[in-house]
Amino acid sequence: MDVLEIIDHLDEIEILFEPVYSADEHIIVAYEVIGQISNIDVVEFTYNESIPTDIRVEVEQFFISKAIEKSLDVLKDVNLYLPCNPNLLMEDFGESYFEIIKDLVDEELLSHIYLAISVRKYHGDFNQLQHPVRYIRTYGVKVMLDHIGPESNLDQILMIEPAVLKINVSQLNYNAWGAQSHVFATIQAFSVKIGATLMFDNIQTDYQLHHAWKNGARYFKGPYLQTPSSTFIPKDTLKNKFRNECKQFISTEMKQLEIKYDEMTKLQKAITTIVDYTKPSSQNIEQLLELAKKLETYAVRFYICNEEGFQTSPNIVKQNGVWNVRDKHIGKNWSWRPYFLFNIIKLRNGVKGELSAMYSDIQTGELTRTFSMAISEHEYLFVDISYDYLFEHNILN
């Protein structure tokens, strides 16, 4: 079917609704709209720039109007994610697109409408795009940003102020999940800061569902849960199945966290015992090298700072299996590091030791975690744990 034939057969567009499930209630909370005509995906059609813009606008707007009309009876109970090509939206700064929504949806139900926008496929100026999006949002309509991943521009996301960030997991296997765990952690932390909810899309296995849940997803959808349908189904269709799987996830995660907590406790106890026995001082190099030998199993580097973050000792660094003394960092101040001063406060107020989150070392690029503890009233020891130890004892994260 060519382009003109599609225009002549718009009434034949098949409107499908893919259920979106929530992690907190385990019920359907929304539907994402999908369209097909003669095996052509309507959304893909609207992004095909070889087709004249006016035709793509006509198809998209006909599609969303029909989708809304079919959804009016359920809209008070669920949200509706409507596809919205931002390039087409900007043809008239969203006026005609939004007019369709306002004409069909009662004002009190506009908050149930979400525009599903792919920032990755937008070719224009984001400063311009944010204006119609902000205007539409003043009526209660929300935005879901599609295709969120490692290549996403955080500044662009901030401009749009989305309510939902959608991550597609269909191409991820076991190795990819592990390799990109820091990406998900970053997106999760970012979504919390901007008040957006994570949705994981195209979930095809229980493994992907588990990892989506583990990585902070509140919403889920995909063929493992439910395939798109032309009709709406009861909200609690999968409630028991989903809840039971969630219980299994919780049980598995609790066991892993218990093991991890035990390993972290052992690490803290081992280091504090060694330090208490050695009683290191920032000025006594022999003591620091003695401490280095005793920390051989755990550390790749350590140093001492005062309570203001000024380094009072040299760096004691292991390189090629040999401990070296490096003086050039004495006097440098590390209080600019996130949480540094707050950690000092905790150590001054009874916390025996603090293990940082995982981070990449600025100089070596190696992933590490830093263990910190008070060694006197005004001095604090910082021990960078080796990646090998963290990996072997499953305390990377």
Buried (B, 14 or more C-beta within 10 A) or exposed (E): EEBEEBEEEBEEBBBBBBBBBBBEEBBBBBBBBBBBBEEBEBBEBBBEEEBEEEBBBBBBBBBBBBBBEBBEEBBEEBBBBBBBBBBBBBBEBBEEBBEBBBEBBEEEBBBBBBBBBBBBBBEEEBEEBBEBBEBBBEBBBBBBBBBBBEEBEEEBBBBBBBBBBBBBBEEBEEEEBEEBBBBBBBBBEBBEEBEBBBBBBBBBEEBBBBBBBBBBBBBBBBEBBBEBEEEBEEBEBBBEEBBEBBEEBEEEEEEEEEEBEEBBEEBBEBBBEBBEEBEBBBEEBEBBBBBBEBBEEBBBBBBBBBBEBEBBBBBBBBEEEEBBEEEEBBEEEBEEBEEBBEBBEBBEEEEEBBBBEBBEBEEBEEBBBBBBBBBEEEBBBBBBBBBEBBEEBEBBE
